[in-house]
Amino acid sequence: MAVTLLMRTIVILAALLSQASLAAEEVGTVAFSRGVLTGQVDGEPPRLIGKGVPLHNGETLNTGSRAFALITLDDGSKMTLRPNTTIKIENIDTRKGSESALMSLFRGGLRAVTGFISKARPDAFRINTSVATIGIRGTEFDARMCEAGECQQEEDATGQTAQRESRVVGRIALLRGKASAAVDGQESRVLTHGAAIYERDQIQTGIKSYAVIAFNDETRATLSPQTVIRVEEHEYKPERPAENNSFLSFLQGGLRMVTGAIGRLNKKAFRIATPTATIGIRGTGFDLVCEGACVSSNAALDPAVNSLLGKFLQLFIKPAYAVGEGNGMYAKVWSGAIELHLSGSMMVLNNGRTAYLKNNFARPLLIPDIPPKLRAMGGAPRPDKVPMPEDAFSETPLGNIEPGLYVNVRKGDVAVQGADGKVINIGSGEALRAGFRNAVRLGFVPTFQKYDKIPNPARVTVQAEKLMNLFGAEGSDKEGMECTVQ
C-alpha cells in the first residue's frame, strides 16, 4: 500500500514538473523596453525585465503607466505593448503541423505584426479579451481595450477628423477548400470565409476548391477549381450611379456570375475581359469556362491563325475547325443576356444559349451546351443560390468612443468573434468595436488608433530604437523610424 502511494506521489510530482517545464518554455524575447516592464510566470513571483530577457509560456507581462515594450515571439511575430497593458502569453507552439498561439489581453493594448503561425494556419493565432476573441490571419493590426473616457480623450487630443480608407469591394461569401489573393504582385494572402477583396486583387482557387465572392453592389461571382480572376476596377456609389464602374479580368478556369446594382443601373459600366472576348452584360446570370488555348496567348501567335488565310478560314469557311473540348472558351447564359465583343464584331447571347469561342479571331459558334466535364465546374454552385453575407458591408458611425475593444487592420485581415458569437471580418483600412453584447464594423479607423504615437513594430529598426521616446510623434516621413524626439 505504501509503495502504491509512493508511486502515485511520484507520478503526480512528475506531471506537475512537466507542466511547470511547459509553462517555463522560452517562446520569445524583449527586443526593447522603455519604463517599467514586469513579467510573472504562473506560480512564481513577478520580476523586472528588460531588453534581451527571454519570455515564457504562461507569463503575464505588465507595462507601467509611462512605459512601452517591443517583444518578439519565436514565430517572428512582433508586438509593441502600450502603457498600462496587461497581457498573458498562454501558449506558443511553433512545431511544424501543430502551429498555434494563444494570448490573453486584459487591459491596455498592442500593435502587432504576426509571424509564420498565422500564415501557416489561418486562425491558429488568437488573442482573447473580456469582450471578444481576435483571430489573426497573417496580419498587421492594432488592438486596444478602452476604459470609460480614456480613448475619447486621446481621440479629442489628436485634432484630426477620421476619414474613410477602406477599399474593400467584396467579401468571400462561401469557400470550400483553398483560395488566395494578392494585390499587384504583393505577397499572397490566404482567403477564408468573410475575408476582404480589394481592387487590383488577383484571386485564385486551389485544386478541388471553389469560392463565392459577394461584391458590395450585390454582384456575386463563383470561382470553380483552379480559377483565376483579377478585380481591375470596382467603384460602387449608390448615390451617384453615373460614376459606377466594374471591370474584371477572367484569366482561366470557370466563372459563374450574377450581376448586381452596377449592371442594373448602368449596363455599360460592367465589363469582363477574357483571353478571347470582352463580355458586356444586360442584367445577367451566366457561366464562362476558359481552358487550353483560351488560357495562354499561344493561339494569337499561331501562324495558322495570324495569317490572312488563317483568319479567312476561321471566320468564313470553317469556324468549327478548332472546336475541341477544353480548348477555348465557352459562355452560357442562364438569365438575361450578354454581349460578346470580339475583334471588330459583337454577338448577343440570349438566355438559354451557349457559345464556343476558339480565340478572338474565330466567329462564336452556337452549340447545345458546355461539354459535360466542363459544365460541372467542380461542383461550384450558381452564385444566385448563395445569399449575400449578412451585414457584410454595413458600417456603424463612429460617434463617441465607448468602452470596449477597438481593432483596426493595417495589412491583411482579422476575424473578431463578439460576445454574441457572431464573427466579423475586417481587412486593411477597416476597424471595429466590440462591447459586452456584440461587435460592430466601424465606418472609419478611430483617430486615436490611426495617429497612435506608440511605435509600430513593422517600422522599428535597430537605429530607430535609440531615438524612441514615449512622447515622440510618428515620423511618417522618416524611413525606417516610427517616432522622432520632440
Buried (B, 14 or more C-beta within 10 A) or exposed (E): EEEEEEEEEEEEEEEEEEEBEEBBBEBBBBBBBBEBBBBBBBEBEEEEBEBEBBBBBBBBBBBBEEBBBBBBBBBBBBBBBBBBBBBBBBBBBBEEEEBBBBBBBBBBBBBBBBBBBBBBBBBBBBBBBBBBBBBBBBBBBBBBBBEEEBBBEBBEEBEEEBEEBBBBBBBBBBBBEBBBBBBEEEEBBBBBBBBBBBBBBBBBBBEEBBBBBBBBBBBBBBBBBBBBBBBBEBBBEEEEBEEBBBBBBBBBBBBBBBBBBBBBBBBEBBBBBBBBBBBBBBBBBBBBBBBBBBBEEEBBEBEEBEEEEBBEBBBEEEBEEBBBBBBBBBBBBBBBBBBBBBEEEEBEBEBEBBBBBBBBBBBBBEBEEBBEEBBEBBEBBBBBEBEBBEEBBEBEEBEEBEBBBBBBBBBBBBBBBBBEEEBBBBBBBBBBBBBEEBBBBBBBBBBBBBBBBBBBBBBBEEEBBEBBEBEBEBBEEEEEBBBBEE
